[in-house]
Structures are given as C-alpha cells and as structure tokens.
Amino acid sequence: WEFLEKTETGYRATQIGRRVAELYLDPLTANHLIKGIKRAEGKQLKATSFLQLISHTIEMYPLLRVKNKEFSDIQAAQLKMESHLLDEEPSMFDIEYEDWLNSIKTTLLFCAWIEETTEDIILEQFNVRPGELHGKNQVAIWLLYSMSELASLLGERELVKEIYKIRTRVQNGVKEELLPLL
C-alpha cells in the first residue's frame, strides 16, 4: 500500500507510512481511509460519507448490531445514502455484508448525535448508553483527525476542510448551522 519502500539495506517508511505509524492507525484502516479519500473525487459529499467510512474500520468495533426487526429500515437508510458513500458496498451474499450493515447503523448513531438528538433518545433508538456513546465519539474524533491528516498528505485540501467540519460536529454533537458559534 506504499507505506514502505525498499532500500539497499532493507525497508523504510514512506512519508505516508510514517504518518500512519504516528497516528497509531492499523495499516488496514489507513488503507481503507486512503481508498475512501481517493473515491471522494467527483462525489457529492455529506456527513454520512465520512461517518460511514470511519464506522467501517477495525478501531470502531464493536459496531452496533442490526437486529432482524431493523434489517429493512437499515437497508432503506443505506439506499438513501448510497450515492454519497466512500466505501464500497459488498455483495449481499458476501460474508462482509453483515459488518457493512452494522457500519450503516453505527453511522446512523453518529448522524443522530450530530443532529442534536438527546442521549435519552439515542439510548431508546440505538440502545447505546451515554458512556458507550462517549467512547465511540472519542474514536470517531481520532479517526476523523487521522483521515484529515491522510487527505492532507494526498493533497486533498478541500476534503480536509469538510472532514474538519464533521469532526467538530462529532466532538460537540451539533448541527452544521452552529459551527460558526464554535
């Protein structure tokens, strides 16, 4: 994934490989984020674009589980955001499809949070307690920061601004219109 380069005496980290190590990212996650960043070109991006990308990483585990009664609702939500996503949807028959849907539900949790949904309603809708929500938010803030650093190294300055907005919203649990006040 071009995190290392061969030298005469062995291997050394590339600039992006060094940054991945400094950010304490799993190389699989770093590659996943880089692929998503590269897919962003020409797409109409929304908060869900970035939130789903980070929700489908190893660091975000355990993801929220899609229950049988929620299956069609989560699939419907996924179809609404499909054109904005930076992550490739696996086949419905692929073993990874369940994790994919779980990442969509986790994305919906973050969307509820940044739309100022109260912790009581989040507990009722997603069965996520305030401490769990705080933990997921901290991981999301770190992953969004890491994604902005990778985007910067890849020369995607406009993307860095968008990621920063989403990160600020996740950090504070606010709608986009309140960003100027923050």
SEVOLO-545142 format. One record per residue: residue in three letters; x, y, z of N, C-alpha, C in turn. Coordinates in steps of 0.1 Angstrom, whole numbers, plus 2048, in hexadecimal, padded with zeros to 3 digits. Layout:
N
AlaXYZXYZXYZ/...
% end
This chain:
182
Trp8087F480080080080080980D800/Glu81580B7FD81F8167FC82181D80A/Phe82181581482481A822833818824/Leu83980F81C84780B81D84E80C810/Glu85B80F80F86280E80386F806805/Lys8737FF7FB87F7F77FC88B8007FA/Thr8957FD8038A28048028AD7FA800/Glu8B97FE7FE8C47F57FC8C67EC808/Thr8C37F18148C57E98208B97E3826/Gly8AD7E68218A17E08268957E8822/Tyr88D7EC82B8817F4829881801832/Arg87A80B82D87881783586A81C832/Ala86482383C85782883B856834831/Thr84C83482984A84082084484B829/Gln84285782383D86282B82F85E830/Ile82785882881985482C81A849836/Gly82383F83482583483D82983984B/Arg83284384B83684985882B84F85F/Arg82285785881785D85E80D853863/Val80B84885C80283E86080783986E/Ala81383686F81983187C81883C887/Glu81A84888481985388E80B855893/Leu80185288A7F385388E7EE846895/Tyr7F683C8967F382F89C7E7829895/Leu7E782A8887DC8248807E081687C/Asp7D780D87C7D97FF8777DB801868/Pro7E57FB8627E77FD8537DB7FA84B/Leu7D37F084F7C77ED8487BD7F9848/Thr7BC7FF8537B380B8557B981684C/Ala7C681884D7CC8238457CA821836/Asn7CB8158317C98128237BA814820/His7B18108297A381282779F821826/Leu7A582982F7A383882E7A883E822/Ile7B483A81E7BA83F8127B283C805/Lys7AD8308047A582C7F97988357F9/Gly79283780578683F80678984E801/Ile79585380679986180279A8627F3/Lys7A08577ED7A28587DE7948567D7/Arg78A84F7DD77D84E7D777585B7D8/Ala7798647E07718707E377087A7D7/Glu77A8797CE77B8827C276E8807BA/Gly76788B7B875B88B7AF74E8877B6/Lys74F8837C374387F7CA73D88B7D2/Gln73088B7D372A8957DC72B8907EA/Leu7338967F27368917FF72D89780A/Lys72A88F81372289381F72888D82B/Ala72389083772988B84372987C843/Thr71F87683E71E86783D729861835/Ser72F86882C73A86482474686082D/Phe74986983575586783E75185F84A/Leu74586085074285985B74184A858/Gln73C84684D73B838849749832847/Leu75183A84175F83583E76683284B/Ile76583B85576C83886176482D869/Ser75782C86775082286E75381486A/His75981285E75C80585976B80285A/Thr77180686677F8038697807FA875/Ile78B7F487678E7EB88278D7F388F/Glu7927FF88F79280789B78580A8A1/Met77A80A89876D80D89D7668018A3/Tyr76C7F58A27657EA8A87647EA8B7/Pro75A7E58BD74E7DE8B67447E78B1/Leu7407E48A57367ED89E7287E98A4/Leu71F7F38A27117F08A670C7E589D/Arg7057DB8A36FF7D089C6F17D3896/Val6EF7CF88A6E27D08846DA7C4888/Lys6CF7C788E6C67BD8936BD7B9887/Asn6B77AD8886AE7A887D6A37B287A/Lys69D7B88846927C18826967CE87C/Glu6A37D287D6A87DE8776AE7DD869/Phe6AF7D18656B77CE8586B27D684D/Ser6A57D684A69F7DE83F6A17ED840/Asp6A07F284D6A180084F6B080484D/Ile6B97FC8516C87FF84F6CB7FF840/Gln6C67F58396C87F482B6C2800824/Ala6B68048286B08108226B981D824/Ala6BE81E8306C78298336D382982B/Gln6D981D8296E581B8216E281F813/Leu6D781C80D6D381F8006D282E7FE/Lys6CD8358086CD8448076DA84B807/Met6E484480E6F184B80E6FB844804/Glu6F783B7FD6FF8337F470883C7EB/Ser7028467E570A84E7DB7158577E1/His7148587EF71E8617F67298597FC/Leu72784C7FD73184480573E8427FE/Leu74984280675784180175C833802/Asp75482A80775781C80A74F813800/Glu7568097FB74F8007F17467F77F9/Glu73A7F57F47307EC7FA7337DE7F5/Pro7357D47FE7377C77FA72A7C17F5/Ser72B7B67EE71F7AE7EA7177AA7F6/Met70A7A97F47017A57FF705797803/Phe70B78F7FB70E7817FE71D780803/Asp72478B80473278B80973178A818/Ile73B78381D73D78282C73E78F833/Glu74379982C7457A78327387AF832/Tyr72E7AA82C7227B382B71C7B6838/Glu71C7AD8427167AF84F71E7BB856/Asp72B7BB8557337C685A7307D3853/Trp72E7D284672B7DE83F71E7E4844/Leu7137DC8467077E184B7097E685A/Asn7117E08617147E486F71B7F286F/Ser7237F486572A80186371F80C860/Ile71580885870B812854703816861/Lys70080C86A6F980F87670181887F/Thr70E81588071781D88871882C882/Thr71882D87571783A86E70A841872/Leu6FF83A8726F38408766F3846885/Leu6FA83E88D6FD84389B70485089B/Phe70F85189371685E89370E86988D/Cys7068668836FD87087C6F3875887/Ala6EE86C88F6E48718996EC87A8A3/Trp6F88778A770087F8B070288D8AA/Ile70688E89E70A89B8986FD8A3894/Glu6F289C8956E58A48936DF8A78A0/Glu6E78A78AB6E38AB8B86D88A28BE/Thr6D78968BB6CE88C8C16D388A8D0/Thr6CA88A8D96CE8898E76D387B8EA/Glu6DB87A8F56E086D8F96D58638FD/Asp6CA8689026BE8609066B88598F9/Ile6B78618EF6B185C8E26BB8528DC/Ile6C88568DC6D284D8D66D283F8DE/Leu6D08408EB6CF8338F36C382B8EE/Glu6B88328ED6AC82B8E86AD8268DA/Gln6B282E8D16B382A8C36BD8208C0/Phe6C98218C66D58198C26DA8108CD/Asn6D48128D96D880A8E56E780D8E8/Val6EB8198E76F981D8EA6F88278F6/Arg6FF8239006FF82B90C70983790B/Pro70784191371084D91271F84A912/Gly72384191A73183E91B73683790E/Glu72E82E9087318288FC7328328F0/Leu72883B8F17288468E773484F8E8/His7388528F474485A8F67518538F0/Gly7528468F375D83E8EE75D83D8DF/Lys75283B8D875183B8CA7558488C4/Asn7508538CA7538618C67628638C6/Gln76985F8D17778618D277F85A8C7/Val77B84E8C47818468B977E84D8AC/Ala7728528AA76E85989D77686589B/Ile77886D8A67808798A578E8768A1/Trp79486C8A77A28688A37A2863895/Leu79985B891799856883797861879/Leu78E86B87C78C87687379887F872/Tyr79F88187E7AC88887D7B6881875/Ser7B78748767C086C86F7BD86D860/Met7B086C85C7AC86D84E7B087B849/Ser7AE8858517B289384C7C1894849/Glu7C988D8527D888D8507DB886843/Leu7D587A8417D88738357D487A829/Ala7C88818297C388981E7CD89481B/Ser7D289A8257DC8A58237E88A081C/Leu7ED8948207F988E81A7F688B80B/Leu7EA8888087E68847FB7E38907F2/Gly7E489C7F87E18A97F17D28AC7F0/Glu7CA8A77F87BB8A97F77B78B4801/Arg7BC8C07FF7B98CB8097AA8CE80B/Glu7A28CE8017948D080278D8C680B/Leu7928B980978D8AE8117908B0820/Val79C8B58237A08B88307978C1837/Lys7928CC8307898D583677B8CE83A/Glu7778C683176A8BF83376B8B583F/Ile7768AE8407788A584B7798AC858/Tyr7808B88587818C08647738C4869/Lys76A8C886075D8CB8647568C086A/Ile7578B48647508A886A7568A5878/Arg7638A687976A8A38857658AC890/Thr7648B988D75F8C38977518C089B/Arg7498BB89173B8B889573A8AC89E/Val7428A289B7428958A37478998B1/Gln7518A18B27578A58BE74D8AC8C7/Asn7458B48C173B8BC8C972D8B88C8/Gly72A8AF8BF71C8AA8BE7128B58B9/Val7168BC8AF70E8C78AA70C8C789B/Lys7018CE8976FE8CF8897088D8882/Glu7088D78757128DF86D7108EE86F/Glu7038F387070190187270790787E/Leu70B8FF888711904894720905893/Leu72690088873590188773B90F889/Pro73591988373B92688573B92B894/Leu73292689C7339298AA73E9228B1/Leu7429168AC74C90E8B275A9148AE/
% end
